[in-house]
Every structure is written in structure tokens, then in C-alpha cells.
Amino acid sequence: MSVKSAVRAVLKIAFPYQCLRCGAAIGSEGGFCPDCFKKIRFIGSCCPNCGRPVSENERQWGMCAFCKGKKVPKSRFVFIYDDALKSVILKFKYADMTFAVPYFANWMISAGKDVLEDADAVIPVPIHRLRLVRRRYNQAALLAKKIAKIERKEFICNNLQRVRNTSSQGEKSAKERRENVKGAFALRKPSAIAGKKIVIIDDVVTTGATVSECARVLLSAGAAEVRILSLAVVFKS
């Protein structure tokens, strides 16, 4: 065994946990090292409606500029999605970093207490079956299942489906994103949704086009209310 390998082995025993962002050894499981923690932006004061960051003065108005004149589902988020968080989310979505699910779920529960409190069920944003085959798991479903278990909520996984394999939202404008997901979702059993307060779970909300389309489908099926809980949100001040 090389000296470097021996050092790594000793560190793994002494510090078995790793920073979710950079992989550095840390003293406790499911967090960030001090350097990464300084770079990650947690959402503090937020709009009571859309959940986006606002100043304390703005919060007292009851609705931020983003919400004004719009029908926005009540939403909550843990992080602001930026360059510092991007690598964490990408590893979670595409590189099997599923061990982080319990920690992400607990952060989401803390941030979303008011949207989860009297909810009847949680539903993950679905991915198309072809994408699921390639990726092997739906990260939103993993989060939703864990949150449902901890909060003792109904976990509805296979009712809301993505019936159209939409192209990537990455480079699209807000309007193009809305058009891209229009009609992309459907319910297998709409009657199972009727009268329920539903929380949609996702990993990242960008413009809100995808979760809004999911909410529209659920409300059309008779859901009493639809709310959003996501790990991160793209926010441009």
C-alpha cells in the first residue's frame, strides 16, 4: 500500500463522512465542510407565498414582486441554485449520490414545515420512462418517499406521469419552457387526487414551468390545494 493510500485509509476511519460538495473529510454525516458551507446559499427570509428570498421589509408586504399579479402555488426551498450548489445537484441527479437523500429530506422538511403541516400527500415530479431507464432513479421520487415517511404523509408515486418525453429545459426561455411541458403530464387515476392537499416535490425549480404544469393537472383533477417543496430554486435578484 502506498503512503497516500495509507493516509486515505486512516482518514476514512478517523473521518468517515465527506462534504457533499467537495468530498473533504468532515466530522459529521450529511453536511458541508466549513469552506463549502460559506459558499452554499441557504434561503433565510422568504416570500410567504412563492418562497423566494426577500428582505424582512418585503416579507411583511405578504407578497413579493415575483408573485404580484400571478397565480403562484405556495412554495418553499432550501437553497439558492447557483454555481456553488450546481455540482452537488448534478452529483445527486446523475452520479448516484443517493446517500444524501436523508439529509436533503430533513432540510426540506425544516424549510417546508408550513406547506407540509396539513398536507394529505406528497407527489414527486415524474420523469419519462425512457429517461428513468437511463438514469435508473428519479431523484424527486427518492426525496418525496423519504419526506412522506418522516412526516407520515401519503406517498403517491405512480399516479402523476410524464406522458411525453420533453426536450431539455436547459437553454430555453421561460415562455419556451412553458410550451415545452404543456400537456406533458397526466394522471392515471384522477379520482385518487380529488379533495386532497398535495405537495409536489422536486429537486430544482428554475422558472417554475414544470411544477406549475404538474399543479395545473392536479388541480384539474380536483385537488383541494397544491403546494411546492423543492431542494433548490434559481433566483436572480
Secondary structure, DSSP 8 states (H G I E B T S, - for coil): --HHHHHHHHHHHH--EE-TTT--EESSSSS--HHHHHHS-B--SB-TTT--B--HHHHHTSS-TTTTTS----EEEEEE-SHHHHHHHHHHHHS--GGGHHHHHHHHHHHTHHHHTT--EEEE----HHHHHHHSS-HHHHHHHHHHHHHT-EE--SSEEE-S-----TT--HHHHHHHHTT-EEES-GGGTTT-EEEEEEEEESSSHHHHHHHHHHHHTT-SEEEEEEEEE----
